[in-house]
């Protein structure tokens, strides 16, 4: 059964074929160009070739004159068909205009670059100024905080000194009062001793008198 299926699959495979050849190019048979007829020369009229040669010679002379005059910066002299001389400054003027335009464009480009550079430098300076201003504000805030702290410390120190001074003054007053009180006590003790001595003397004298009366 497997052999028959393989044979059927092999028989169904298409055979490889060569690709079709490209189409053959067609040859186009174009008509030939007609020959130019030679113009007949008429007596009394110059031929076109002569006029062309004459114009060519005039153009060459004009170009030579233009080169010579442009070197010296003098206007160009052109000859007309009728033989009349015409002073034309168009070529030199055009060239001058072109040169001026180029210079103006170059100057404008240079000015634009310079302006951009100045703007960039101005922006950088503005940014640096802003940073310096911010740093200044931060430093001022720090100084204010330290100033407040120092003021508080000084106030507390002054208050402590004042309180200690009052205490010291109170202590000195107390000592003086104690000394005065001690002096008063000493005086009182002496007075008491004197009074007791006098009282003893009086009692002795009274007792002696009583004894003398009884006897």
C-alpha positions as CSV (number, residue, x, y, z in Angstrom):
1,X,0.0,0.0,0.0
2,X,2.9,2.4,0.8
3,X,4.6,1.7,-2.5
4,X,1.5,2.6,-4.4
5,X,1.0,5.9,-2.6
6,X,4.7,6.9,-3.2
7,X,4.4,6.0,-6.9
8,X,1.2,8.1,-7.2
9,X,2.9,11.1,-5.5
10,X,5.9,10.8,-7.8
11,X,3.6,10.6,-10.8
12,X,1.7,13.8,-9.7
13,X,4.8,16.0,-9.3
14,X,5.1,18.4,-12.2
15,X,8.3,18.3,-14.3
16,X,10.7,21.3,-14.2
17,X,10.5,23.3,-17.4
18,X,12.9,25.9,-18.8
19,X,11.7,29.6,-18.5
20,X,10.4,31.1,-21.8
21,X,13.1,33.0,-23.7
22,X,12.9,36.9,-23.7
23,X,11.2,38.5,-26.6
24,X,13.4,39.4,-29.5
25,X,14.1,43.2,-29.8
26,X,12.4,44.9,-32.7
27,X,14.5,47.0,-35.1
28,X,12.9,50.3,-35.8
29,X,13.5,51.6,-39.3
30,X,13.4,55.3,-39.0
31,X,13.2,57.5,-42.1
32,X,16.4,59.2,-43.1
33,X,16.9,62.9,-42.5
34,X,16.4,65.0,-45.5
35,X,19.5,66.7,-46.8
36,X,19.8,70.4,-46.5
37,X,19.6,72.3,-49.7
38,X,22.4,74.7,-50.4
39,X,21.1,78.2,-50.6
40,X,21.5,80.0,-53.9
41,X,23.6,83.1,-53.8
42,X,21.9,86.1,-55.1
43,X,24.0,88.9,-56.7
44,X,24.3,91.9,-54.5
45,X,23.3,90.2,-51.3
46,X,25.8,88.6,-49.0
47,X,25.3,84.9,-48.2
48,X,24.2,83.7,-44.7
49,X,27.6,82.0,-44.2
50,X,29.4,85.3,-44.8
51,X,27.1,87.2,-42.4
52,X,27.6,84.4,-39.8
53,X,31.4,84.7,-40.2
54,X,31.1,88.5,-39.9
55,X,29.0,88.2,-36.8
56,X,31.4,85.6,-35.3
57,X,34.3,87.9,-35.9
58,X,32.5,90.8,-34.3
59,X,31.6,88.6,-31.3
60,X,35.2,87.6,-30.9
61,X,36.4,91.1,-31.0
62,X,33.7,92.1,-28.5
63,X,34.7,89.3,-26.2
64,X,38.3,90.4,-26.4
65,X,37.3,94.0,-25.7
66,X,35.2,92.8,-22.8
67,X,38.1,90.9,-21.3
68,X,40.4,93.9,-21.7
69,X,38.0,96.4,-20.4
70,X,36.8,94.3,-17.4
71,X,40.5,94.0,-16.3
72,X,40.8,97.8,-16.3
73,X,37.2,98.4,-15.0
74,X,36.2,100.4,-18.1
75,X,32.7,100.1,-19.6
76,X,32.3,97.7,-22.6
77,X,32.0,99.0,-26.2
78,X,29.7,97.0,-28.4
79,X,29.2,97.4,-32.1
80,X,25.7,97.3,-33.6
81,X,24.6,95.6,-36.8
82,X,24.5,99.0,-38.6
83,X,28.1,99.9,-37.6
84,X,27.1,102.3,-34.8
85,X,29.0,102.3,-31.6
86,X,27.0,101.9,-28.4
87,X,28.4,102.3,-24.9
88,X,26.9,99.6,-22.8
89,X,27.7,99.2,-19.2
90,X,25.3,96.3,-18.6
91,X,28.0,93.6,-18.4
92,X,30.1,95.4,-15.9
93,X,27.1,96.7,-14.0
94,X,25.7,93.2,-13.8
95,X,29.0,91.8,-12.6
96,X,29.3,94.6,-10.0
97,X,25.7,93.9,-8.9
98,X,26.5,90.2,-8.6
99,X,29.7,90.9,-6.6
100,X,27.8,93.4,-4.4
101,X,25.0,90.8,-3.9
102,X,27.5,88.2,-2.9
103,X,29.2,90.6,-0.6
104,X,25.9,91.6,0.9
105,X,24.9,87.9,1.3
106,X,28.2,87.1,2.8
107,X,28.0,90.1,5.1
108,X,24.4,89.1,6.1
109,X,25.5,85.5,6.7
110,X,28.4,86.8,8.8
111,X,26.2,89.2,10.6
112,X,23.7,86.4,11.3
113,X,26.5,84.2,12.7
114,X,27.8,87.1,14.8
115,X,24.3,87.8,16.0
116,X,23.8,84.1,16.9
117,X,27.1,84.1,18.8
118,X,26.2,87.2,20.7
119,X,22.7,85.8,21.5
120,X,24.3,82.6,22.7
121,X,26.8,84.5,24.9
122,X,24.0,86.7,26.2
123,X,21.9,83.6,27.1
124,X,24.9,82.1,28.9
125,X,25.5,85.3,30.8
126,X,21.9,85.5,31.7
127,X,21.9,81.9,33.0
128,X,25.1,82.6,35.0
129,X,23.5,85.8,36.4
130,X,20.4,83.7,37.4
131,X,22.6,81.1,39.1
132,X,24.6,83.8,40.9
133,X,21.3,85.4,42.0
134,X,20.1,82.1,43.4
135,X,23.3,81.5,45.2
136,X,23.2,85.0,46.6
137,X,19.6,84.4,47.9
138,X,20.7,81.1,49.5
139,X,23.7,82.7,51.1
140,X,21.6,85.6,52.4
141,X,19.1,83.2,53.9
142,X,21.9,81.3,55.6
143,X,23.3,84.5,57.0
144,X,19.9,85.5,58.3
145,X,19.5,82.2,60.0
146,X,23.0,82.4,61.6
147,X,22.3,86.0,62.7
148,X,19.1,84.9,64.4
149,X,20.8,82.1,66.1
150,X,23.7,84.3,67.3
151,X,21.2,86.9,68.5
152,X,19.3,84.3,70.5
153,X,22.6,83.0,72.0
154,X,23.7,86.5,72.9
155,X,20.4,87.3,74.5
156,X,20.4,84.1,76.6
157,X,24.0,84.9,77.6
158,X,23.2,88.4,78.6
159,X,20.1,87.2,80.5
160,X,22.3,84.7,82.3
161,X,24.9,87.4,83.2
162,X,22.2,89.7,84.5
163,X,20.7,87.0,86.6
164,X,24.1,86.0,88.0
165,X,24.8,89.7,88.7
166,X,21.6,90.1,90.6
167,X,22.4,87.0,92.5
168,X,25.8,88.2,93.3
169,X,24.4,91.6,94.4
170,X,21.8,89.9,96.5
171,X,24.5,87.7,98.1
172,X,26.6,90.7,99.0
173,X,23.6,92.4,100.5
174,X,22.8,89.3,102.5
175,X,26.3,89.2,103.8
176,X,26.0,92.8,104.9
177,X,22.7,92.2,106.6
178,X,24.0,89.1,108.4
179,X,27.0,91.1,109.6
180,X,24.7,93.9,110.8
181,X,22.5,91.3,112.5
182,X,25.5,89.7,114.1
183,X,26.7,93.1,115.4
184,X,23.3,93.8,116.8
185,X,23.2,90.4,118.5
186,X,26.6,91.1,120.0
187,X,25.5,94.4,121.3
188,X,22.4,92.8,122.7
189,X,24.4,90.1,124.4
190,X,26.7,92.7,126.0
191,X,23.7,94.7,127.2
192,X,22.2,91.6,128.7
193,X,25.4,90.7,130.4
194,X,25.7,94.2,131.8
195,X,22.1,94.1,133.0
196,X,22.5,90.6,134.5
197,X,25.6,91.8,136.3
198,X,23.7,94.8,137.6
199,X,20.8,92.6,138.6
200,X,23.0,90.3,140.5
201,X,24.6,93.2,142.3
202,X,21.2,94.6,143.2
203,X,20.0,91.2,144.5
204,X,23.1,90.8,146.5
205,X,22.7,94.3,148.0
206,X,19.1,93.6,148.7
207,X,19.8,90.3,150.4
208,X,22.5,91.9,152.5
209,X,20.2,94.6,153.6
210,X,17.5,92.1,154.5
211,X,20.0,90.1,156.5
212,X,21.2,93.2,158.2
213,X,17.7,94.2,159.2
214,X,16.9,90.7,160.6
215,X,20.0,90.7,162.7
